[in-house]
Each structure stands twice: as structure tokens, then as C-alpha cells.
Amino acid sequence: MLLIDAYNLLLQSDVVPASVTGMDLVDLAEALESSRYLGRGITLVCDGRISGALARHHEKHGRNPDIRVVFSGINRSADDLIVDLVDHSSFRRRITVITNDIRLGQDVRRLGARVDTCAQFLHGLASDIESAQSRPKPRRPEVPLDSASTATWLEFFGFSRDGAHPTITPMLRSLESNPAKVPSEPVLSPAKPAPRKPKPKPQQRVIDPDLVKLFNECGLAIDLDDPDLLQWLGTD
């Protein structure tokens, strides 16, 4: 079982690999999910109360049952909580505490637990992160079609079971047996101009002869291009 003094680990400014530099609590929890330490019963022990970022992460991605995150609350420190967890354990010698805190290390050793430094732990975690990044992503296996599916697709595209197409295949075989039939360049015939449509003859307007006589007697002329006059006369 691993008890990690989380904030003591994250605040280390010693020489640590770049892949684990500047991590926050969420980054640490995610890195542990693909590390060598998973499966050993990891508990991240933190001061204070749960952070908003971690709460949102748990809400979005759920909790990993192999990684616990506990907070000491406002009345005690994370160091005191770690000592209590070791003290109340029935398997103290199976517990490893990750911390650089000298006093905390002395207290848990006295109770029978083992202590590893933050640098030792971070180098192992960094090695796992770099290995995961360099590992090629698994390729999706190519599954061949079974005979029934193959026959269905051949029928859909118009091929027989032997792969022959009723129209395309005989044509290709004919061209292969007589290459002279294949033109080197496409021959284009000149396009014929489309026949012109005859213009419609203007419709002759018929005006009542009595109206023509009346206009002539009044000295008026009938303008057949005047739409108002034509509407008044009632012509189409």
C-alpha cells in the first residue's frame, strides 16, 4: 500500500524529470492510472478540503477505485492523517509512505512502515509516462469479410461470385485481346449547333371598327403601343 504525502510531493523543487514538473493533483492522479504503482492500493493524502478541480475531474471521469484521494480537513494536517492511517493499519509493514518530510518519515518508521523519498517515486513515475508516450498506439485489426458478406457486396455492385461484371468484364477482355481497338487519343466529333427557334409572330390586335370610326371623327389616333389605351379598349 502506498500513502503519498501529495502536496509535499507536488511542491518538490529538486531535480526531477521534465515530464513530472509542474503537475497538480489532477495531473498526478491521471499519471498514476497508467503507472507501475497502480494496483498497490494508492492513497493520496492532502491537506485541507477537496479542491474544485479534483471534484470536477471526478464528476466528469469518475473515480478510479485503485486511487483514493483523502483530505485531512481543517482541524489537522496531512502528516497527522498519514500517521493515524499507519497506526490503525493491521499491515503496517506493507505500507510505503512517499514523503520528504523528515519528521513524518521518522514517525511512520517507528510504527513499522517503509519510507521512500519523493525523488525516487517521481523518477519511477516519469519513466512510466515517457514509456507510455513512446509506445505506438495499437492498430485496429483488419477483419476480412466472410463469404456471405463478400457475395452480398459483389451482387450489390453487379458482379458475379467469380468477380466478373456482366458488362464491364467482357468489354475489358475484348480490349485486352485486340489492343488496336483502343484509340490512342479520344476522337471528338464537332458539335452541331442547336437549331434556332423561330421567333413568334406578333399577335395582331383586333379593334372594333366602330371605335376606329369614332376616333377618326374626333381627330384622334389609336396608338397600339399605349398599354393604357389598349386596356381601355379591352384588347388582348
Salt bridges, closest charged atoms under 4 A:
GLU30 OE2 - HIS57 ND1 3.54
ASP84 OD2 - ARG76 NH1 2.73
ASP87 OD1 - ARG92 NH2 2.89
ASP107 OD1 - ARG110 NH1 3.23
ASP116 OD1 - ARG114 NE 3.43
ASP128 OD2 - ARG36 NE 3.04
